[in-house]
Amino acid sequence: MIAPAVAVVCVLALWELTVRSGLLSERHVPAMTDTVAELASLLGDGDFWEAVGNTLQGWALGLGIAAALAIPLGILIGSSPTAYRSVRFVVEFLRPIPSVALVPLAVLIYGVGLESKVFLAAFASFWPLFVQTLYGVHDVDPVATDTARSFGLGRLERLWRVKLPSAVPYIATGLRISSAVALILAVTAEIVIGSAGLGREINVARQGGAIELMYALIITTGLLGWLLNAITTRAER
């Protein structure tokens, strides 16, 4: 814990030094102390916490929908070699589509509210989790499957007792990756289409020239991502 803390302090000190020395213009990058002071003042602002809540709502709904679809589909398709081969091309075609490219479609269908944000977060976070689940079920040791079959276990029981436990580490990793992706897309949707949340507040601060506020909100999104990643990493372990 000491080494990461020292690294953070060094980065913050370097930030303060480069701005105060004039290497970076304060018009574009505020001093670290000014930004931290602005962030501290936000902690007592109800509108700030409402924005945090809106961002977390979009993240949670998007990730929840992705998990509800990706995990069962991954288990089902991964359990059947024929289904796995059949959908592989479709998955490899759809997975690389940038979720931001779907912003016009989301706005057209759902407008600029919460639904668009959830749609984009769910679409983006679905693929890492689906692929991880698919590979987890598909890559089960065939010796374990054959042993279970020789003991008379049926298909559903083999799935429950052999394949699913073997796939759990893959699924946990997929959830951790998808959690970060869902947050990124939630904030992106707020910036691009103006859905309520931290992203919209960042854009409003930029348009109003409130540079300290903008950087404080950006740091907030980073801290939020770090916290969610720490939680999912602990859950994965």
VOGU-3710 file (C-alpha; in Angstrom, 3 decimals, decimal comma):
1> miapavavvc> 0,000/0,000/0,000  2,944/2,358/0,635  4,363/2,246/-2,904  1,050/3,151/-4,655  0,479/5,987/-2,179  3,972/7,375/-2,813  3,398/7,163/-6,579  0,109/9,093/-6,294  1,757/11,796/-4,154  4,613/12,115/-6,676
11> vlalweltvr> 2,173/12,501/-9,587  0,154/15,141/-7,722  3,333/17,029/-6,775  4,537/16,920/-10,390  1,154/18,230/-11,561  1,341/21,158/-9,112  4,943/21,924/-10,021  4,461/21,935/-13,801  1,471/24,283/-13,561  2,971/26,666/-10,991
21> sgllserhvp> 6,236/26,856/-12,931  4,404/27,841/-16,110  5,214/24,697/-18,099  1,455/24,175/-18,421  -0,931/27,064/-18,864  -3,448/27,514/-16,046  -5,992/28,432/-18,720  -6,022/24,809/-19,797  -4,802/22,884/-16,737  -5,538/24,251/-13,258
31> amtdtvaela> -3,174/23,696/-10,360  -3,594/20,493/-8,438  -4,381/22,304/-5,189  -7,121/24,371/-6,869  -8,642/21,256/-8,396  -8,568/19,314/-5,119  -10,118/22,296/-3,318  -12,891/22,381/-5,922  -13,444/18,654/-5,511  -13,638/19,033/-1,725
41> sllgdgdfwe> -16,253/21,764/-2,102  -18,344/19,467/-4,306  -18,655/16,888/-1,532  -21,220/19,085/0,206  -23,197/19,786/-2,970  -26,418/17,809/-3,406  -26,403/18,296/-7,192  -22,971/16,648/-7,351  -24,174/13,522/-5,557  -27,271/13,439/-7,733
51> avgntlqgwa> -25,003/13,412/-10,810  -22,932/10,593/-9,270  -26,134/8,665/-8,587  -27,349/9,148/-12,174  -24,054/7,843/-13,550  -24,107/4,836/-11,214  -27,715/4,141/-12,178  -26,825/3,964/-15,872  -23,779/1,814/-15,065  -25,728/-0,623/-12,868
61> lglgiaaala> -28,664/-1,017/-15,261  -26,408/-1,450/-18,291  -24,182/-3,998/-16,555  -27,185/-5,816/-15,076  -28,901/-6,183/-18,445  -25,647/-7,309/-20,056  -25,091/-9,941/-17,347  -28,690/-11,191/-17,527  -28,271/-11,784/-21,279  -24,588/-12,651/-21,691
71> iplgiligss> -24,148/-15,284/-18,984  -27,128/-17,548/-19,892  -26,456/-17,173/-23,618  -22,752/-17,881/-23,151  -23,481/-21,000/-21,106  -26,094/-22,250/-23,580  -24,064/-21,637/-26,733  -20,759/-22,707/-25,176  -22,297/-26,043/-24,171  -23,094/-26,933/-27,787
81> ptayrsvrfv> -20,182/-27,263/-30,257  -22,614/-26,803/-33,167  -24,096/-23,622/-31,711  -20,601/-22,361/-30,855  -19,412/-22,785/-34,449  -22,643/-21,284/-35,816  -22,519/-18,013/-33,865  -18,782/-17,473/-33,958  -18,854/-15,395/-37,155  -21,768/-13,281/-35,910
91> veflrpipsv> -19,986/-12,597/-32,618  -16,737/-11,649/-34,344  -18,683/-9,305/-36,642  -20,741/-7,522/-33,971  -18,166/-7,379/-31,182  -15,768/-4,860/-32,840  -18,544/-2,324/-33,568  -17,684/0,775/-31,470  -20,558/1,483/-29,117  -20,159/5,226/-29,732
101> alvplavliy> -21,094/4,578/-33,364  -24,520/3,506/-32,092  -25,202/6,870/-30,424  -27,358/8,151/-33,331  -29,364/4,909/-33,281  -29,826/5,109/-29,504  -30,988/8,728/-29,714  -33,333/7,893/-32,583  -34,974/5,024/-30,684  -34,768/6,106/-27,042
111> gvgleskvfl> -34,162/9,862/-27,104  -31,570/11,528/-24,878  -32,653/10,145/-21,508  -31,610/7,253/-19,311  -32,723/4,607/-21,821  -30,083/5,609/-24,382  -27,333/5,534/-21,759  -28,416/2,102/-20,540  -28,636/0,760/-24,099  -25,093/1,869/-24,939
121> aafasfwplf> -23,658/0,616/-21,634  -25,441/-2,726/-22,001  -24,333/-3,216/-25,628  -20,698/-2,424/-24,861  -20,473/-4,494/-21,671  -22,352/-7,470/-23,144  -19,554/-8,616/-25,432  -16,633/-9,049/-22,990  -18,864/-10,965/-20,587  -20,474/-13,074/-23,315
131> vqtlygvhdv> -17,144/-14,026/-24,878  -15,581/-14,849/-21,502  -18,568/-17,042/-20,569  -18,493/-18,688/-23,989  -14,799/-19,520/-23,728  -15,149/-20,608/-20,099  -17,823/-23,180/-20,900  -16,223/-24,241/-24,178  -12,742/-24,748/-22,680  -13,742/-27,213/-19,948
141> dpvatdtars> -11,306/-30,102/-19,649  -12,812/-32,897/-21,803  -11,456/-35,512/-19,368  -13,645/-34,038/-16,614  -16,672/-34,088/-18,918  -16,011/-37,671/-20,014  -15,529/-38,762/-16,394  -18,853/-37,186/-15,412  -20,524/-38,905/-18,372  -19,036/-42,262/-17,394
151> fglgrlerlw> -20,548/-41,839/-13,932  -23,960/-41,482/-15,530  -24,455/-37,731/-15,101  -26,986/-36,298/-17,555  -26,409/-33,250/-19,744  -27,946/-30,767/-17,294  -26,125/-32,268/-14,334  -22,808/-32,169/-16,227  -23,489/-28,532/-17,012  -24,236/-27,735/-13,359
161> rvklpsavpy> -21,501/-29,827/-11,725  -18,639/-29,633/-14,236  -18,971/-26,935/-16,878  -20,423/-24,096/-14,839  -17,896/-24,345/-11,945  -15,056/-24,449/-14,484  -16,441/-21,357/-16,228  -16,921/-19,273/-13,060  -13,378/-17,735/-13,129  -13,945/-16,688/-16,748
171> iatglrissa> -17,338/-15,195/-15,879  -15,870/-13,291/-12,912  -13,149/-11,812/-15,123  -15,766/-10,896/-17,721  -17,828/-9,103/-15,079  -14,811/-7,078/-13,966  -13,995/-6,036/-17,531  -17,627/-5,323/-18,383  -18,024/-3,209/-15,244  -15,300/-0,824/-16,439
181> valilavtae> -16,705/-0,776/-19,976  -20,232/0,000/-18,718  -18,958/2,976/-16,705  -16,980/4,311/-19,662  -20,017/4,138/-21,941  -22,342/5,636/-19,317  -20,087/8,694/-18,959  -19,556/8,872/-22,734  -23,321/8,884/-23,324  -23,723/11,661/-20,775
191> ivigsaglgr> -21,099/13,776/-22,528  -22,231/13,116/-26,094  -26,028/13,056/-25,815  -26,517/14,998/-22,587  -28,009/12,308/-20,351  -28,025/13,272/-16,678  -24,835/12,389/-14,830  -21,200/13,286/-14,327  -20,501/13,361/-18,067  -23,100/16,059/-18,668
201> einvarqgga> -21,749/18,086/-15,737  -18,246/17,862/-17,229  -19,554/19,183/-20,535  -21,487/22,008/-18,853  -18,374/23,002/-16,874  -16,293/23,015/-20,067  -18,807/25,189/-21,902  -18,959/27,601/-18,959  -15,169/27,888/-18,692  -15,129/26,412/-15,163
211> ielmyaliit> -11,839/24,573/-15,660  -11,273/23,652/-11,998  -14,781/22,206/-11,795  -14,300/20,279/-15,047  -11,075/18,670/-13,821  -12,601/17,930/-10,417  -15,462/16,083/-12,116  -13,047/14,209/-14,375  -11,104/13,087/-11,300  -14,410/11,994/-9,754
221> tgllgwllna> -15,097/9,686/-12,703  -11,596/8,241/-12,304  -12,101/7,647/-8,584  -15,467/6,064/-9,319  -13,887/3,714/-11,856  -11,117/2,830/-9,412  -13,627/2,085/-6,644  -15,812/-0,113/-8,859  -12,758/-1,967/-10,164  -11,541/-2,565/-6,592
231> ittraer> -14,949/-3,965/-5,641  -15,185/-6,266/-8,676  -11,573/-7,402/-8,232  -12,266/-8,333/-4,604  -15,440/-10,152/-5,686  -13,492/-11,975/-8,401  -10,936/-13,204/-5,865
//
